[in-house]
Amino acid sequence: MSTLADLLADHTGLSVGAIDHLQTVVAEWQLLSDLSFADFLLWVAQTEGDDGKPLPPDAEERFLCVAQARPTTAPTAHPDDVVGSHTTVLEHPQLRRAIAERRICREEDPRWHLGVPVRREVIPVSFGGEIVAVLSRETNLAVPRVPSALEIAYLGIAGDLCQMVTDGSFPTAEPSPDVHTSPRVGDGLIRLDPAGAVVFASPNALSAYHRMGHAADLVGVRLAPLTRSLIADPFDATEIAQRILLALDGQTSMRAEAESRRGAAVLFRALPLRPRGTSAGALVLCRDVTEVRRRDRALLSKDATIREIHHRVKNNLQTVAALLRLQSRRTNSPEAKEALAESVRRVAAIAMVHETLSTSVDERVDLDALVDKVIPVVGDVAVAESHVKVRKTGQFGVVAAEVATPLVMVLTELVQNAVEHAYPAGHSGEVVVAAERSSRWLDVVVADDGRGLPSGFSLERQNGLGLQIVRTLVESELRGTLSLRRRDPKGTEAVLRVPLSQRR
């Protein structure tokens, strides 16, 4: 299904500003849907056909549904997807009437849709003094509702906000960037009169204030000074109170979070209610996020502990590498020195992975930055004997920690093998580590321009420790494939393929 912006661009001649305003309406309209206990459909007059060509002047006027919202507070009137469907003025005359009369219009009698009685109400959307679209508020009447204080308050607020949509004052030109993480209607709702006193508070809103330390009822209480008295930090207290007062003056604010003197964390968002430009008070949404923040702190503590473990493992591995170097200096056997040097290199490579993980917040590793650190260390091993240059091309990307450690070990061994065995002493050359990544695979080729593979070479029959380590890691840890082949015109290529998707 095409996005809202695609549908508007393909089927209407609306300006960029009007399209941005409709996207803002859609970003905010879950609030309207929940308060209205109704579905909302966004209709635009269609100026172009499905083939992208302008409609002829004598064509029947059509409207296209470009967005749809369902309530979380009531049964939906449209279990099917309506986006992309068309209707005509004959089928839905209230759409044209709302545009012509620039007011909210309601059908006299409910209509039946999929065996369900639905009441339709049409709300023109104003932008820049023009009606750019129409909202259809459609209520499922199959479930009888008892008019409670909560339902009356919800519908009253919904009526004010819908009138503000027609006025062009809601939503504001600059919507809150955190609207999707703001408190919702069901989290806690408070309505204030123009003087700032509470006229209605939902049960969840009352519970949030009880947890903050206010034991009495909220109705009749001036909310701004009460909230200021409950919040621990004086700066946060002043800011929350100021946002409530600004909403009473007609200004929309972003959500804000504060902690009460009793340790309860609450999210707030205040919206003005000014239908037809007249102050009708304000809407305050609040949500108790105390348990969410407690879990967040626990996760942060866990993440910090994991990073500290990686840091200590890195320090311990560096200590092991230092001890191996000391042992190598005290050893007279050339074979033992070489074996200890290889062990130092392998331990250092693993230490670099843990060093990277000690600064990561999600147990993921930027392989490009890590390989850029590892390759010079490996390339310097044989610089004194044969002048071999090692370079990287392509992008490895970011991988999980479970992939990073064995993959870096494999790359280290392959590069080391090429540097040591591809070139005779005193010869120069170049080893290229080429990476190519897709959504499913990471393909790496380690290529040299050296002497090439010996006759009758078989990877499976090689007894060298380095290649044994590589085969074991590729098969058991990476679940990938590895092959060595001759390179044209000369040299060797080690081809590694590692799956990135569906890892268990």
SEGU-244685 format. One record per residue (C-alpha): x, y, z. Coordinates in steps of 0.2 Angstrom, whole numbers, padded with zeros to 4 digits, always signed. Each point is the difference from the previous one (the first is absolute). Example, Ala and Ser with C-alpha at 12.3 -4.5 7.8 and 13.67 -1.06 7.14 Angstrom:
BEGIN
+0062-0022+0039
+0006+0017-0003
//
This chain:
BEGIN
+0000+0000+0000
+0006+0017-0005
+0005+0013+0014
-0011+0015+0004
+0013+0011-0009
+0000-0011-0015
-0019+0000-0002
-0001+0019+0002
+0013+0003-0012
-0007-0013-0013
-0019+0005+0001
-0001+0019+0006
+0007+0017-0005
+0003+0005+0019
+0015+0011+0004
+0014-0006+0010
-0006+0009+0015
-0017-0007-0001
+0008-0018-0001
+0011+0003+0015
-0016+0006+0010
-0009-0016-0005
+0014-0010+0006
+0000+0010+0016
-0019-0004+0002
+0004-0018-0002
+0014+0000+0013
-0012+0007+0013
-0017-0008-0005
+0001-0015+0011
-0004+0012+0014
-0016+0005-0009
-0004-0018-0004
+0001-0006+0018
-0009+0015+0007
-0014-0002-0013
-0002-0019+0002
+0000+0000-0019
+0010-0004-0016
+0007+0014-0009
+0002+0001-0019
+0010+0013-0010
-0008+0005-0016
+0007+0011-0014
-0008+0006-0016
+0007-0010-0014
+0007+0011-0015
+0009-0014-0009
-0005-0017-0005
+0008-0016+0005
+0010+0001-0017
+0008+0017+0006
-0010+0010-0013
-0011+0015+0005
-0018-0004+0002
-0011+0007-0014
-0011+0016+0006
-0016-0010-0002
+0006-0015+0010
-0010-0004+0015
+0008+0007+0016
+0010-0013+0009
+0008-0001+0017
+0015-0011+0005
+0003-0007+0017
+0019+0002+0004
+0001-0004+0018
-0010-0010+0014
+0001+0000+0019
-0009-0012+0011
-0005+0003+0018
+0008-0009+0015
-0015+0004+0011
-0014-0007-0010
-0004-0013-0014
+0005+0005-0017
-0012+0004-0013
+0012-0005-0014
+0008-0017+0003
+0005+0001-0019
+0013+0011-0007
-0008+0015-0008
+0016+0009-0005
+0001+0002-0019
-0019-0002-0003
-0011+0013-0008
-0017+0008+0003
-0010+0012-0010
-0011+0015+0005
-0016-0011-0003
+0006-0013+0012
+0007+0012+0013
-0008+0017-0003
+0006+0006+0017
+0018+0002-0006
-0005+0013-0013
-0012+0008+0013
+0014+0002+0013
+0012+0008-0012
-0014+0012-0007
-0006+0005+0017
+0016-0001+0009
-0007-0008+0015
-0002-0017+0008
-0015-0009-0007
-0009-0016+0006
-0011-0012-0009
-0018-0001+0006
-0001-0018+0001
+0013-0014+0003
+0005-0011-0015
+0004-0018-0001
+0018-0006-0004
+0004-0019+0000
-0016-0003+0011
+0005+0013+0013
-0009+0017+0003
+0012+0014-0002
-0003+0019+0003
+0010+0011-0011
+0006+0018+0004
+0011+0010-0012
+0013+0013+0006
+0008+0012-0013
+0019+0002+0002
+0005+0018-0001
+0018+0006-0005
+0005+0017-0005
-0019+0006-0001
-0004-0014-0012
-0009-0017+0002
+0014-0013-0006
-0009-0016+0006
-0014-0008+0010
+0000-0011+0015
-0014-0013+0002
-0003-0005+0018
-0009-0017-0001
-0007-0007+0016
-0005-0018+0002
-0018+0000+0008
-0001-0019+0001
+0006+0000+0018
-0012+0010+0012
+0010+0013+0011
-0006+0007+0016
+0003+0019+0001
+0013+0000+0015
+0009+0015+0006
+0016-0006-0009
-0009-0002-0016
-0008+0017+0001
+0017+0008+0004
+0009-0009-0014
-0014+0004-0013
+0000+0018+0006
+0019+0002-0003
-0001-0009-0016
-0013+0012-0006
+0011+0015+0005
+0015-0007-0009
-0010-0005-0016
-0006+0018-0001
+0018+0006+0002
+0004-0011-0015
-0013+0010-0010
+0007+0016+0007
+0017-0005-0005
+0007+0002+0017
+0003-0018+0004
+0012-0008-0003
+0013+0014+0001
+0012+0004-0014
+0015-0008+0010
-0006-0016+0007
+0009-0008+0015
+0013-0011-0007
-0003-0012+0014
-0019-0002-0003
+0001-0019-0002
+0008-0002+0017
-0011+0013+0009
-0014-0006+0012
-0015-0007-0008
-0019+0003+0005
-0001-0016+0010
+0016+0004+0010
-0008+0014+0009
-0011+0015-0005
-0004+0016+0009
-0011+0014-0007
+0003+0018+0007
-0012+0014-0001
+0006+0017-0006
+0006+0005+0017
+0011-0016+0002
-0011-0009+0012
-0003-0019-0003
-0018-0004-0006
+0004-0018-0004
+0013-0013+0004
+0000-0018-0007
+0004-0014+0012
+0017-0003-0007
+0004+0019+0002
-0006+0000+0018
+0011-0015+0004
+0015+0008-0008
-0002+0015+0012
-0004-0011+0015
+0017-0008-0004
+0008+0017-0001
-0006+0004+0018
-0017+0008-0002
-0013-0010+0010
-0016+0010-0003
-0011+0001-0016
+0006+0012-0014
-0016+0008-0005
-0001+0018+0004
+0019+0001+0004
+0011+0012-0010
+0011-0012-0009
+0016+0011-0003
+0004+0004+0018
-0005-0017+0006
+0012-0009-0012
+0014+0013+0004
-0001-0005+0018
+0001-0019-0003
+0015+0000-0011
+0017-0002+0008
+0012+0010-0011
-0005+0019+0001
+0005+0003-0018
-0010-0015-0007
-0015+0006+0011
+0001+0018-0007
+0001-0007-0018
-0015-0012+0002
-0011+0013+0008
+0005+0013-0013
-0005-0012-0014
-0017-0002+0008
-0002+0019+0001
+0006+0002-0018
-0013-0013-0006
-0014+0011+0009
+0007+0014-0010
-0001-0009-0017
+0017-0007-0002
+0004-0019-0003
+0015-0007+0008
+0011-0015-0002
-0001-0014+0013
+0010+0001+0016
+0005-0012+0013
+0002+0004+0019
+0003-0010+0016
-0011+0003+0015
+0007+0002+0018
-0006-0018+0003
+0010-0007-0015
-0014-0002-0012
+0005+0004-0018
-0014+0008-0011
-0001+0006-0018
-0011+0015-0004
-0006+0009-0015
-0012+0015+0000
-0011+0005-0015
-0010+0016-0002
-0019-0002-0003
-0005+0016-0010
-0015-0005-0012
-0005+0015-0011
+0014+0010+0008
-0008+0000+0017
+0009-0007+0015
-0008-0016+0007
+0014-0005+0012
+0013-0012-0004
+0003-0019-0001
+0014-0008+0010
+0005-0018-0004
+0011-0009+0013
+0008-0017+0002
+0008-0008+0015
+0016-0007-0007
+0008-0005+0017
+0002-0018-0004
+0006+0003-0017
+0014+0012+0006
+0004-0013+0014
+0002-0013-0014
+0010+0012-0010
+0012+0003+0014
+0002-0019+0003
+0004-0002-0019
+0013+0014+0001
+0008-0007+0015
+0000-0017-0009
+0008+0008-0016
+0013+0009+0011
+0004-0017+0008
+0002-0009-0016
+0011+0014-0007
+0011+0000+0016
+0002-0019-0003
+0006+0003-0018
+0012+0013+0007
+0007-0012+0013
+0001-0014-0013
+0010+0011-0011
+0012+0005+0014
+0002-0018+0004
+0004-0005-0018
+0012+0014-0001
+0009-0006+0015
+0000-0018-0007
+0008+0007-0016
+0013+0010+0010
+0005-0016+0009
+0001-0010-0016
+0012+0014-0007
+0011-0001+0016
+0001-0019-0002
+0004+0002-0018
+0015+0011+0004
+0007-0013+0012
-0002-0014-0013
+0015-0005-0011
-0010-0012-0011
-0005+0009-0017
-0015-0012-0001
-0006+0004+0018
+0002+0019-0004
-0010-0001-0016
-0014-0010+0009
+0000+0013+0015
-0001+0014-0013
-0015-0008-0008
-0008-0002+0016
+0003+0018+0005
-0008+0006-0017
-0016-0011+0003
-0002+0005+0018
+0002+0019-0005
-0013-0002-0014
-0013-0007+0013
+0005+0014+0012
-0004+0013-0014
-0018-0008-0002
-0003+0002+0019
+0007+0017+0000
-0013+0005-0013
-0014-0009+0010
+0005+0009+0015
-0006+0017-0008
-0015-0008-0009
-0018+0003+0007
-0008-0015-0009
+0013-0014-0002
+0003+0005-0018
+0017+0003-0008
+0005+0012-0014
+0010-0013-0010
+0008+0014-0011
+0007+0009+0014
+0006-0016+0008
+0008-0007-0016
+0009+0017-0003
+0009-0003+0017
+0004-0018-0002
+0007+0000-0018
+0014+0011+0004
+0005-0011+0014
+0001-0015-0011
+0008+0009-0014
+0014+0006+0010
+0005-0018+0005
+0010-0003-0017
+0005+0018-0004
+0018-0004+0005
+0001-0015-0012
-0011+0003-0014
-0008+0017-0004
-0018-0005-0001
-0014+0013+0001
-0017-0004+0007
-0016+0010-0004
-0019-0002+0001
-0013+0004-0013
-0019+0000+0002
-0011+0001+0016
-0002-0014+0013
-0013+0010+0010
-0006-0003+0017
-0002-0018+0007
-0005-0008+0016
+0013-0004+0013
-0002-0019-0003
+0006+0002-0018
+0013+0013+0003
+0013-0010+0011
+0001-0015-0012
-0001+0010-0016
+0015+0011+0006
+0010-0015+0005
-0004-0008-0017
+0005+0016-0010
+0016+0002+0011
+0005-0018-0004
-0003+0001-0018
+0009+0017-0002
+0015-0007+0010
+0000-0016-0010
+0001+0011-0016
+0014+0011+0006
+0011-0014+0007
-0002-0013-0014
-0004+0009-0017
+0016+0010-0001
+0018-0006+0000
+0012+0010+0012
+0004+0017-0007
-0014+0001-0012
-0014+0012+0000
-0019-0001-0003
-0017+0004+0005
-0014-0009+0010
-0018+0007-0003
-0014-0004+0012
-0016+0004-0010
-0017+0000+0008
-0017+0000-0008
-0015-0001+0011
-0019-0003-0004
-0015-0002+0012
+0003-0019+0001
+0019-0002-0003
+0017+0007+0004
+0012-0005-0014
+0019+0002+0003
+0014-0003-0012
+0018+0000+0007
+0011+0001-0016
+0019+0001-0003
+0011+0001-0015
+0013-0012+0006
+0006-0017-0005
-0017-0008+0000
-0005-0017+0007
+0012-0015-0001
-0005-0014-0012
-0012-0012+0008
-0006+0012+0014
-0015-0005+0010
-0007+0010+0014
-0007-0015+0008
+0016-0009+0001
+0010+0015+0007
+0007-0003+0018
+0006+0018+0003
-0007+0007+0016
-0005+0016-0008
-0011-0008-0013
-0007-0013+0013
-0006+0015+0010
-0008+0008-0015
-0009-0015-0005
-0007-0003+0017
-0006+0017+0003
-0008+0002-0017
-0009-0017+0001
-0005+0000+0019
-0001+0019+0005
-0004+0009-0016
-0010-0014-0009
+0008+0006-0016
+0011-0007-0014
+0018+0003-0005
+0010-0005-0016
+0017+0004-0006
+0003+0001-0019
+0013+0006-0012
-0001+0018-0005
+0002+0006-0018
+0014+0004-0006
+0009-0004+0016
-0003-0002+0019
-0013-0007+0011
-0018+0004+0005
-0008-0005+0017
-0019+0001-0003
-0010+0001+0016
-0019+0001+0001
-0009+0003+0016
-0019+0000+0002
-0007+0015+0010
-0019-0004+0001
-0009-0013+0010
+0014-0002+0013
-0005-0010+0015
//
